[in-house]
Amino acid sequence: MSADSLRALATLALLHELADDAWRAAVERGRAQRPQAPGAGADTFLDGLAALVAEERDRLRREWAEGDVSAREPDALAREMAELRFEVAEMRGRLEAVEQLLDGLRAGVERLVASREGTGRCG
């Protein structure tokens, strides 16, 4: 195995480990928080979501350990996957809208700064 391949695999392993650590920390923060208050912020939402996902994962793990792998019918699973895809698409759309809003705000601030620099005004 070449040194480059070994380094690439080590990098992948390290990234996986760091992601696992970040995931566990988000789950812990999510489990520790109270129900989300309005305007609590994206990090709070993501931590809460991580905690919910971890709870469902743990429930699934218990089902599988008990041998109940077929707890859901294939049609029900397909419906759930379609719903999940829809929700992910909705979240992606919302994130893109937020990104566009932030880009617009940044451009406005940059124009304001440039206009003030051009007139010599500082405030």
Buried (B, 14 or more C-beta within 10 A) or exposed (E): EEEEEEEEEEEEEEEEEEEEEEEEEBBBBBBEBEEBEEEBEEEBEEBBBBBEBBEEEEEEEEBEEEEEEEEEEEEEEEEEEEEEEEEEEEEEEEEEEEEEEEEEEEEEEEEEEEEEEEEEEEE
